[in-house]
Amino acid sequence: MRELRLPRRTAAVATHQGRHDDLDLTYGAVGAFAARNDLRSQNLVEEVYLVGPRDTDRPKRWRTLVT
Protein backbone atom coordinates (compact mmCIF):
# COMPACT_ATOMS: atom_id res chain seq x y z
CA MET A 1 0.00 0.00 0.00
CA ARG A 2 1.14 3.55 -0.63
CA GLU A 3 -0.27 6.97 -0.01
CA LEU A 4 -1.56 8.88 -3.02
CA ARG A 5 -2.01 12.63 -2.62
CA LEU A 6 -4.18 14.51 -5.07
CA PRO A 7 -5.26 18.16 -4.98
CA ARG A 8 -8.36 18.67 -2.84
CA ARG A 9 -11.41 18.56 -5.12
CA THR A 10 -14.50 16.65 -6.04
CA ALA A 11 -13.51 14.12 -8.64
CA ALA A 12 -14.84 11.33 -10.78
CA VAL A 13 -12.25 8.55 -10.76
CA ALA A 14 -12.10 5.23 -12.59
CA THR A 15 -9.49 2.50 -12.64
CA HIS A 16 -8.58 1.35 -16.13
CA GLN A 17 -7.32 -2.22 -16.25
CA GLY A 18 -5.11 -3.55 -19.00
CA ARG A 19 -3.52 -2.13 -22.13
CA HIS A 20 -3.64 1.57 -22.84
CA ASP A 21 -5.00 1.03 -26.36
CA ASP A 22 -8.56 1.55 -25.14
CA LEU A 23 -7.89 4.05 -22.35
CA ASP A 24 -10.17 6.44 -24.23
CA LEU A 25 -13.14 4.28 -23.25
CA THR A 26 -12.38 4.84 -19.58
CA TYR A 27 -12.07 8.57 -20.20
CA GLY A 28 -15.48 8.44 -21.90
CA ALA A 29 -17.03 6.66 -18.92
CA VAL A 30 -15.59 9.21 -16.48
CA GLY A 31 -16.81 12.08 -18.67
CA ALA A 32 -20.30 10.59 -18.98
CA PHE A 33 -20.52 10.12 -15.21
CA ALA A 34 -19.38 13.69 -14.62
CA ALA A 35 -21.95 15.02 -17.08
CA ARG A 36 -24.80 12.99 -15.56
CA ASN A 37 -23.89 14.26 -12.09
CA ASP A 38 -23.29 17.88 -13.13
CA LEU A 39 -19.63 17.80 -12.11
CA ARG A 40 -17.55 20.60 -13.62
CA SER A 41 -13.99 20.23 -14.83
CA GLN A 42 -11.28 22.44 -13.37
CA ASN A 43 -9.22 21.62 -16.48
CA LEU A 44 -7.37 19.02 -14.44
CA VAL A 45 -7.60 15.64 -16.12
CA GLU A 46 -4.90 13.21 -15.22
CA GLU A 47 -3.71 9.65 -15.39
CA VAL A 48 -2.01 8.04 -12.42
CA TYR A 49 -0.11 4.91 -13.39
CA LEU A 50 -0.46 2.51 -10.47
CA VAL A 51 1.02 -0.43 -12.37
CA GLY A 52 2.28 -0.04 -15.91
CA PRO A 53 4.87 -1.11 -18.47
CA ARG A 54 7.70 -0.02 -16.20
CA ASP A 55 6.45 -2.40 -13.51
CA THR A 56 5.49 -5.48 -15.52
CA ASP A 57 5.46 -6.68 -19.11
CA ARG A 58 2.07 -8.30 -18.49
CA PRO A 59 -0.57 -5.78 -19.69
CA LYS A 60 -3.39 -7.59 -17.87
CA ARG A 61 -1.81 -6.36 -14.63
CA TRP A 62 -1.62 -2.69 -15.65
CA ARG A 63 -3.79 -0.32 -13.59
CA THR A 64 -4.31 3.34 -14.41
CA LEU A 65 -6.43 5.84 -12.48
CA VAL A 66 -8.30 8.26 -14.70
CA THR A 67 -9.57 11.38 -12.92
C-alpha beads as a LAMMPS data file, in Angstrom:
LAMMPS data file: protein, C-alpha beads

67 atoms
66 bonds

1 atom types
1 bond types

-500.0 500.0 xlo xhi
-500.0 500.0 ylo yhi
-500.0 500.0 zlo zhi

Masses

1 110.0

Atoms # bond

1 1 1 0.000 0.000 0.000
2 1 1 1.136 3.552 -0.633
3 1 1 -0.273 6.972 -0.013
4 1 1 -1.565 8.882 -3.020
5 1 1 -2.006 12.629 -2.620
6 1 1 -4.177 14.514 -5.073
7 1 1 -5.258 18.161 -4.985
8 1 1 -8.361 18.670 -2.837
9 1 1 -11.405 18.559 -5.119
10 1 1 -14.499 16.650 -6.039
11 1 1 -13.506 14.120 -8.643
12 1 1 -14.837 11.327 -10.781
13 1 1 -12.251 8.548 -10.759
14 1 1 -12.103 5.227 -12.589
15 1 1 -9.491 2.500 -12.638
16 1 1 -8.584 1.351 -16.129
17 1 1 -7.319 -2.219 -16.245
18 1 1 -5.106 -3.547 -18.999
19 1 1 -3.523 -2.126 -22.128
20 1 1 -3.645 1.573 -22.836
21 1 1 -4.998 1.027 -26.356
22 1 1 -8.561 1.551 -25.144
23 1 1 -7.894 4.051 -22.355
24 1 1 -10.173 6.445 -24.233
25 1 1 -13.145 4.277 -23.251
26 1 1 -12.381 4.838 -19.578
27 1 1 -12.070 8.572 -20.205
28 1 1 -15.481 8.442 -21.900
29 1 1 -17.034 6.660 -18.922
30 1 1 -15.592 9.211 -16.482
31 1 1 -16.810 12.075 -18.672
32 1 1 -20.300 10.586 -18.983
33 1 1 -20.523 10.115 -15.214
34 1 1 -19.377 13.692 -14.618
35 1 1 -21.946 15.024 -17.084
36 1 1 -24.804 12.994 -15.556
37 1 1 -23.893 14.256 -12.089
38 1 1 -23.291 17.875 -13.133
39 1 1 -19.627 17.802 -12.113
40 1 1 -17.551 20.597 -13.620
41 1 1 -13.986 20.226 -14.834
42 1 1 -11.282 22.444 -13.373
43 1 1 -9.216 21.618 -16.481
44 1 1 -7.368 19.016 -14.442
45 1 1 -7.602 15.635 -16.115
46 1 1 -4.904 13.210 -15.225
47 1 1 -3.708 9.652 -15.386
48 1 1 -2.009 8.041 -12.420
49 1 1 -0.109 4.911 -13.390
50 1 1 -0.464 2.512 -10.472
51 1 1 1.022 -0.434 -12.373
52 1 1 2.284 -0.041 -15.910
53 1 1 4.865 -1.110 -18.472
54 1 1 7.704 -0.020 -16.196
55 1 1 6.447 -2.398 -13.515
56 1 1 5.487 -5.476 -15.519
57 1 1 5.457 -6.679 -19.112
58 1 1 2.067 -8.299 -18.486
59 1 1 -0.572 -5.781 -19.692
60 1 1 -3.389 -7.586 -17.873
61 1 1 -1.806 -6.355 -14.626
62 1 1 -1.616 -2.686 -15.654
63 1 1 -3.791 -0.322 -13.588
64 1 1 -4.309 3.341 -14.411
65 1 1 -6.432 5.836 -12.475
66 1 1 -8.297 8.259 -14.700
67 1 1 -9.565 11.381 -12.921

Bonds

1 1 1 2
2 1 2 3
3 1 3 4
4 1 4 5
5 1 5 6
6 1 6 7
7 1 7 8
8 1 8 9
9 1 9 10
10 1 10 11
11 1 11 12
12 1 12 13
13 1 13 14
14 1 14 15
15 1 15 16
16 1 16 17
17 1 17 18
18 1 18 19
19 1 19 20
20 1 20 21
21 1 21 22
22 1 22 23
23 1 23 24
24 1 24 25
25 1 25 26
26 1 26 27
27 1 27 28
28 1 28 29
29 1 29 30
30 1 30 31
31 1 31 32
32 1 32 33
33 1 33 34
34 1 34 35
35 1 35 36
36 1 36 37
37 1 37 38
38 1 38 39
39 1 39 40
40 1 40 41
41 1 41 42
42 1 42 43
43 1 43 44
44 1 44 45
45 1 45 46
46 1 46 47
47 1 47 48
48 1 48 49
49 1 49 50
50 1 50 51
51 1 51 52
52 1 52 53
53 1 53 54
54 1 54 55
55 1 55 56
56 1 56 57
57 1 57 58
58 1 58 59
59 1 59 60
60 1 60 61
61 1 61 62
62 1 62 63
63 1 63 64
64 1 64 65
65 1 65 66
66 1 66 67
